[in-house]
């Protein structure tokens, strides 16, 4: 039986600004179901950005490091 209290996994996600980010995999890519993500448009001031699937180039969700 799956443990519903289990923490979602994080995957290392690169970014277009060269900074590595830990990206939570609680939500899969809506197109391919993958978790090969990168963070785009990352703001060093606000620590947010956008999570995109590297495999099919689809927007997944917003990213917030805070």
PEBEL-V268191 format. One line per field, one symbol per residue. ss: DSSP state (h for helix, s for strand, l for the rest). psi: psi as a letter, one per 30 degrees, with the letter a starting at -180 (. if undefined). burial: # if it has 16 or more other C-alpha atoms within 10 Angstrom, else .. A space follows every 10 residues. Layout:
BEGIN
ss = ???
psi = ???
burial = ???
END
This chain:
BEGIN
ss = llllllllls ssssslllll ssssllllll llllllssss sssllllsss ssslllllss ssssll
psi = kkjfgkkllk kkkalfggkk kjkkgfklkf efglgillkl hkjfefhlak kkkfeghkke llkjf.
burial = .......... ..###..... #.###..##. ....###### .#.....### ####....## #.#...
END
